Amino acid sequence: MTLAERLAAALTTGAAPALAGDDHDHAADAVLAPAAVLVAITDRPAPGVLLTQRTETLRRHAGQVAFPGGRVDAGEDVVTAALREAEEEIALPRSAVDVIGTSDRYRTGTGFAITPVVGVVPPDLPLVASEAEVAAVFEVPLAFLLDAANQRAATAIYQGRERRYVEMMWNERRIWGATAGMIVNLSRRLQWPA
């Protein structure tokens, strides 16, 4: 079975497992802006996931690790938005992505409803970071991200309230917040074999 077939089967088989939730304040529910990210999984014997380190000059989420992605523009669906954003941010050609499906929507406290779009990409593509948004593009082994032992619970005070989140450390990079939450949800949905 190919990587794409394994992912497709896992995304569509059975009921959703208990999810990690999200970081949205449900008591103050508001209209959330639709957004999409691309979970680009490299098709290699030990698959990896492409992530970005955002530039320090961005107004929001500066320096954080993220999937390529952003707002869904008028007239777009989540797949189109995720592919467009990945092309803009890291020069990942849309034609190089074998879209498998979507994972569970993640709502953020910053006002977004993010849909992760899962796709398989060839390994070692010549990616180029958009200088305005992306400081670096890197790959993390899928097995590392999906291993619950690497997903640590943490808390912080934000806007006077205690917030719980998940974080993972890959080399010197801290993967946390919405990105880590979406990874945890995906790991639970995929129930990837050890």
ChimeraX attribute file (.defattr): number of C-alpha atoms within 10 A of each C-alpha:
attribute: neighborCount
match mode: 1-to-1
recipient: residues
	/A:1	6
	/A:2	8
	/A:3	15
	/A:4	19
	/A:5	11
	/A:6	13
	/A:7	20
	/A:8	18
	/A:9	13
	/A:10	16
	/A:11	21
	/A:12	15
	/A:13	10
	/A:14	9
	/A:15	8
	/A:16	15
	/A:17	13
	/A:18	9
	/A:19	15
	/A:20	18
	/A:21	17
	/A:22	20
	/A:23	18
	/A:24	20
	/A:25	14
	/A:26	10
	/A:27	6
	/A:28	8
	/A:29	10
	/A:30	11
	/A:31	9
	/A:32	15
	/A:33	15
	/A:34	19
	/A:35	23
	/A:36	29
	/A:37	28
	/A:38	30
	/A:39	27
	/A:40	27
	/A:41	26
	/A:42	24
	/A:43	18
	/A:44	13
	/A:45	7
	/A:46	9
	/A:47	18
	/A:48	22
	/A:49	22
	/A:50	21
	/A:51	22
	/A:52	22
	/A:53	23
	/A:54	26
	/A:55	20
	/A:56	15
	/A:57	13
	/A:58	13
	/A:59	7
	/A:60	11
	/A:61	13
	/A:62	15
	/A:63	19
	/A:64	21
	/A:65	25
	/A:66	23
	/A:67	27
	/A:68	28
	/A:69	26
	/A:70	21
	/A:71	18
	/A:72	23
	/A:73	14
	/A:74	7
	/A:75	7
	/A:76	12
	/A:77	13
	/A:78	23
	/A:79	21
	/A:80	15
	/A:81	25
	/A:82	28
	/A:83	26
	/A:84	24
	/A:85	23
	/A:86	24
	/A:87	19
	/A:88	17
	/A:89	24
	/A:90	22
	/A:91	16
	/A:92	22
	/A:93	15
	/A:94	16
	/A:95	9
	/A:96	13
	/A:97	18
	/A:98	15
	/A:99	20
	/A:100	18
	/A:101	15
	/A:102	21
	/A:103	21
	/A:104	17
	/A:105	19
	/A:106	22
	/A:107	24
	/A:108	19
	/A:109	15
	/A:110	12
	/A:111	17
	/A:112	20
	/A:113	21
	/A:114	25
	/A:115	25
	/A:116	27
	/A:117	24
	/A:118	25
	/A:119	24
	/A:120	23
	/A:121	26
	/A:122	13
	/A:123	14
	/A:124	10
	/A:125	12
	/A:126	8
	/A:127	16
	/A:128	15
	/A:129	20
	/A:130	18
	/A:131	12
	/A:132	12
	/A:133	20
	/A:134	24
	/A:135	18
	/A:136	18
	/A:137	20
	/A:138	12
	/A:139	17
	/A:140	16
	/A:141	15
	/A:142	18
	/A:143	17
	/A:144	16
	/A:145	22
	/A:146	21
	/A:147	16
	/A:148	13
	/A:149	9
	/A:150	15
	/A:151	21
	/A:152	13
	/A:153	11
	/A:154	12
	/A:155	11
	/A:156	11
	/A:157	9
	/A:158	9
	/A:159	7
	/A:160	7
	/A:161	8
	/A:162	9
	/A:163	15
	/A:164	14
	/A:165	19
	/A:166	21
	/A:167	20
	/A:168	21
	/A:169	14
	/A:170	14
	/A:171	7
	/A:172	6
	/A:173	12
	/A:174	15
	/A:175	22
	/A:176	22
	/A:177	21
	/A:178	24
	/A:179	20
	/A:180	23
	/A:181	24
	/A:182	28
	/A:183	23
	/A:184	22
	/A:185	23
	/A:186	26
	/A:187	20
	/A:188	19
	/A:189	22
	/A:190	21
	/A:191	14
	/A:192	15
	/A:193	7
	/A:194	6
